[in-house]
Amino acid sequence: MDFVKDDLTRLVALINEHNTAFLDGRTVINTETSQATNALSQSTMLWHCRLGHYHYAGIKKLTKQKLMTGLELKFKNTDHSQICKPCLAGKMNAKPFKSLKHCASAPLELVHSNVHYVTNLTFTGFKYWITFIDDFSCFHIGIPLRAKSHTFKAFKHYKAYAENHLD
């Protein structure tokens, strides 16, 4: 399968016996596009962003080894000290929460619940649904609601059903 644009083959995909296509990994050198980069801004921060937040040492290697034709960047000693907020945010992490198998020591001692909004009204007129999960046994159920004000009534139904089901 050939992908053609402006009478030039841009991509080639090979199709196997299972009718699955795989792109051929060859690249075509396009001097017109690479020459256009000379007219663009030569900011290393700009190219850091354009190259998917690639690290500065890697960008320096690309230019020094002429792996990107047409790109001439002049590196300064301060280039590596530039702060990229998206990169900084991506490297942030939080300490993991302590893992607890079960907080409850008996059925129905601790029940987790959440009310969910339904974006499209159901055919029978329900706008919400509520979930109840017993922490000890993982017994769970979902109940549709016409309004949020029916939450306590749904909980009473869950409690009666769960007590009967869990003895």
MOSUL-V356049 format. One line per field, one symbol per residue. ss: DSSP state (A for helix, B for strand, O for the rest). phi: phi as a letter, one per 30 degrees, with the letter a starting at -180 (. if undefined). Layout:
ss = ???
phi = ???
//
This chain:
ss = OBBBBOOBBBBBBBBOOOOOBBBOOOOOOOAAAAAAAAAOOOOAAAAAAAOOOOOAAAAAAAAAOOOOOOOOOOOOOOAAAOOOAAAAAAOOOOOOOOOOOOOOOOOOOOBBBBBBBOOOOOOOOOOBBBBBBBOOOOOBBBBBBOOAAAAAAAAAAAAAAAAAAOO
phi = .cccbhibdcbbbcccdciccbddddccdcddddddddddecdddddeddciiddddddddedddhdbdiccccdcddedcdccddddddcdbbdddddbdbddcaeidbbcbaccccdceddcjccbbbcbbdddcidbacbdbdbdddddddddddeddddddch
//
